[in-house]
């Protein structure tokens, strides 16, 4: 099963870079499609996620916000 993961982030966000690297590592274990969305390009997304990025939405069901931990993402992927 391919999992769709949306990573809401913004340029210059160190935690977002860590989350991106974490997802790339998990892509070796799981079949992932990763879409990274820059919240600074959309006023509504910027307002919604400004204080919580990085934010992951996994398979349109599970939402994880900073701090993103490998164990939490792995558990969410296994539940989906």
C-alpha positions in Angstrom: 0.0 0.0 0.0 1.3 3.4 -0.9 0.9 6.0 1.9 0.4 9.6 1.0 2.2 12.0 3.3 1.8 15.8 3.2 4.5 17.8 4.9 3.5 21.3 5.7 6.7 23.4 6.1 8.3 26.7 5.3 11.8 27.7 4.0 14.4 28.1 6.7 12.6 25.8 9.2 15.2 23.5 10.8 12.5 21.2 12.3 10.9 21.0 8.8 14.2 19.8 7.3 14.5 17.2 10.1 11.0 16.0 9.3 11.8 15.8 5.6 14.9 13.7 6.3 13.0 11.5 8.6 10.4 10.8 5.9 13.1 10.0 3.4 14.5 7.5 5.8 11.1 5.9 6.4 10.6 5.7 2.6 13.1 2.8 2.7 10.6 0.9 4.9 7.3 2.1 3.6 5.9 2.9 0.2 5.5 6.7 0.5 4.4 9.5 -1.7 5.6 12.7 0.0 4.2 16.1 -0.9 5.9 19.0 0.7 3.8 22.2 0.9 5.3 25.6 1.6 2.8 27.3 3.9 4.2 30.8 3.1 2.6 30.5 -0.4 -1.0 30.3 1.0 -2.3 32.8 3.5 -4.8 30.3 5.0 -2.2 27.6 5.5 0.2 30.1 7.0 -2.5 31.2 9.5 -3.4 27.6 10.3 0.1 26.1 10.7 2.3 29.1 11.5 3.0 28.0 15.1 2.9 24.2 14.6 5.1 23.4 11.6 6.2 20.9 10.6 2.9 19.2 10.3 2.4 15.8 8.7 -0.9 14.5 7.4 -0.7 10.8 6.7 -3.2 9.2 4.4 -5.7 12.0 5.1 -6.3 10.6 8.5 -3.5 11.1 10.9 -2.0 14.5 11.7 1.2 14.9 13.6 2.7 18.3 14.5 6.1 19.3 15.8 8.1 17.7 17.3 7.9 15.0 14.7 9.3 11.7 16.0 10.2 8.7 13.9 8.4 6.3 16.3 5.2 8.3 16.0 5.3 8.4 12.2 6.1 4.7 11.9 3.2 3.9 14.2 0.8 6.1 12.1 2.0 4.4 8.9 1.5 1.0 10.4 -2.1 1.9 11.5 -3.1 3.1 8.1 
